[in-house]
Amino acid sequence: MVLEMLDQVDTIIVDPKSPSVNMERMTIQFACSKDPIMRKIHVEGLGFIANCIARKRFSHAVPTKQGLGGPAPTQAKKWALYFLSLRVLY
């Protein structure tokens, strides 16, 4: 795949069922690129076109925020972190 004029590209539409396309890998490669122009490019599947038509506007889905995982901090840990932040910052 060769792309020219990347500064004019906003979205790359791919067929996720194609054996030569790894959509997740492409998404990560663009999102983690050192080039700020590349980071602004979205990789979308073919369903993106139908979604835009249904919404009657061109927009990308907003990614949902996820927690970091692991156990929730206890009250003692919260106080310890609060105390440490006060000591480190001031």
N, C-alpha and C positions, 0 to 999 in steps of 0.2 A: 504494500500500500504506500503510495507516494502522495503527499499532500503539498500543494503549493499555496502560497499566500495565507499562511496560518493566522495572520493578524485579522483576516476577514472571516474566519471560521468561528461559529458559535457552537454548533452542534454537529456531531458525526453520527449518522444513523447507520446501524449495522443490523444484520440478520443474526440473532443469537443462536439460531438453529444451524447455521453454517458450520461445518466441521473445522474450517480454517480460522474461525473467529472465537476468541476468548474474551467475551465482553467485560468480565470482571477484571481481567489483567489489563485490558486497554484503559478501563476507567481509572485504575490505580496508577498506570503509567502517566496518564495526563494529569491526574490530581497531584502526583508527587514530583512532577517535573521541576527542574530548577528554573526553567523559563516561565516567567509570569504569564506570557501569552498562552502557553500550552495549558497552564492550570485553569484558565477560564473556559476551556473547551469541554463540553459535556458529551458523553458517549451515551446514546440512547438506542433502544431497540426499535423494531418496526412499529410497535404499538404506540410509540410516541406521537406519530402523525395522527392516528385515530383519536388519541386523547386530546390533542390540541384542537382538532375539529369539534369534538364533543364539548370542550370547555369554551370554544369560540375565541380562543386566544393562545398565543405562543408563549408557553411558560414551562419551566422545568419544575419537577416535584421538589419540594423542600425536604431535605433529609431529616429524619426524626432524630432527636437527641437521645443518646443512650447513656446509661450509667457506666461507670468503669468496672463494675462487677466487684465481687468480694463481699465480705460481711459489712453490714452497716456499722458505722462507728458508734461506740457506746457513749454515754454521757461523760464518763471519765476521760475517754480519749478526746472528746470535744473540748473539755476544759484544758487538757494538757496541750492540745494544739493551739488553743486560744492563748494560753500562758506563753508558750514558745514564740508565737507570732508577736506578742507584745515585747518580749525580751530581744528578739532578733531585729525587729523593725525600729525600736527606739533605743 
